[in-house]
Amino acid sequence: MTQPPWARRRDSLVGSEIDASISLLQRRPRDTVRFSIGSPSAESIPTEIMRDLANKVIQTNGPELFDYAATEGSPELRAALLEFLSGTEERTTDDRLLITSGGMQGLDLAGKLFVDPGDVVVVEAPTYTNGTATMLSYGAHIVEAPVDGDGLVVDRLPDLARQAGRPPKAIYVIPSFQNPAGTTLSLARRKRLLELAHRWNCVIIDDDPYGWLRFGGSHVPSMRALSGGDPLVVSVRTFSKILAPGLRLGWVDADPRTIRAMIAAKQAMDTCTNLPAQRIAAEFVSGGFLGAHLRRLRVEYRARKLAMQSALSEHLAGVADWTDPDGGFFLWLTLPGVDTSELAEAALAEGVAFIPGRAFSLSGAFRNALRLCFAGTDPQRTALGVRRLTRAVRLVREHARGAS
Ligand SMILES: Cc1ncc(COP(=O)(O)O)c(C=O)c1O
């Protein structure tokens, strides 16, 4: 059969096992407890408020609501966000702000602007491989750096750069409650990362969707706050985890020159971000709902994390180890001797879904680990999911023993 005339980059478009799990589960008829995708829970979407705000937006606007919007974002959402940010450590200015179609578009624009084919891009291992996939789509040479209890092991970067034969052009880091490991980059490492970026003149892609969802431990300044507008820091943010992922809304805070170049790139990409979604989010933020919502989420997610840990302690103590994050959405489980890709299939058959560890690095490492999202399920359903997971673990271990 005739092959279409693919561009060379086609082979670098590796997709996302994480995203693919959404359609996989949609096709499944039976009840499945979803620890897989990093979505806020149905109960933590403020549906009533959103419905009222959506009605208000539709009723008080004419056809202009369905017109093209300014590429940099609707004036209403920009103003509301700037006002909200002014009360946080991430206060910023109009010329540093771009509204994007979710955090993923912020990552894509950063890759487009800073990564040429063959450029070294450092990513964490494990990491949110959608970010890695974005960098790969621009031809990045990916170098994986280890993560420990204090986040990315920044002191390993000079060695890795030496091995790669050139310094990185970009460092992709998830500083707070990392996806999937749940770790937070320590203050000392944040500072060292900034020093290295300056030594190498490379950008830090500061992907921080979970930073406002701290429910324990002590505050660490965000890379944006710490760097005070450093032109080498590109801060990618999203409404997906703090409001609703289906809105597909995020923002980038970066040097005005970067923002201008991103606007030009976005004009060749999707022209503007969905206007009705922006207007609803603007009402949510300017109406003062976001602060209260964040406070509620922190309380709820802490309870959900504890519920998951307690179910794990009841059923899998001595079999698995898990992390204890101070915020965010995820626990990272290690199951020595268990292939978690095999386990994922057995678990699906039992009615529980998670993302196996190999999905979080390009090299397919972490085969004995897996990611559980605790944010999306209430304590009762979490307990059910953990019981199902435990049955799957038992089956896979029996199978492995039988085979040896
Ligand atoms: C670390 C990280 N970055 C970016 C994103 C993508 O955000 P969005 O859904 O807004 O595109 C996610 C979503 O899971 C994430 O965990």
The ligand as a Tripos MOL2 file, in Angstrom:
@<TRIPOS>MOLECULE
LIG
   16    16     1     0     0
SMALL
NO_CHARGES

@<TRIPOS>ATOM
      1 C1          2.6440   17.7850   35.3280 C.3       1 LIG1
      2 C2          1.5420   18.0950   34.3910 C.ar      1 LIG1
      3 N1          1.7320   19.0160   33.4520 N.ar      1 LIG1
      4 C3          0.7730   19.3250   32.5600 C.ar      1 LIG1
      5 C4         -0.4440   18.6820   32.5820 C.ar      1 LIG1
      6 C5         -1.4470   18.9740   31.5170 C.3       1 LIG1
      7 O1         -2.3500   19.9270   31.8820 O.3       1 LIG1
      8 P1         -3.6170   20.2150   30.9780 P.3       1 LIG1
      9 O2         -4.5990   19.1270   31.2120 O.co2     1 LIG1
     10 O3         -4.0930   21.5340   31.4570 O.co2     1 LIG1
     11 O4         -3.1720   20.2860   29.5600 O.co2     1 LIG1
     12 C6         -0.6840   17.7060   33.5520 C.ar      1 LIG1
     13 C7         -1.9510   16.9640   33.5550 C.2       1 LIG1
     14 O5         -2.0240   15.8500   34.0330 O.2       1 LIG1
     15 C8          0.3290   17.4070   34.4760 C.ar      1 LIG1
     16 O6          0.1720   16.4940   35.4380 O.3       1 LIG1
@<TRIPOS>BOND
     1     1     2 1
     2     2     3 ar
     3     2    15 ar
     4     3     4 ar
     5     4     5 ar
     6     5     6 1
     7     5    12 ar
     8     6     7 1
     9     7     8 1
    10     8     9 2
    11     8    10 1
    12     8    11 1
    13    12    13 1
    14    12    15 ar
    15    13    14 2
    16    15    16 1
@<TRIPOS>SUBSTRUCTURE
     1 LIG1         1 GROUP 0 **** ****
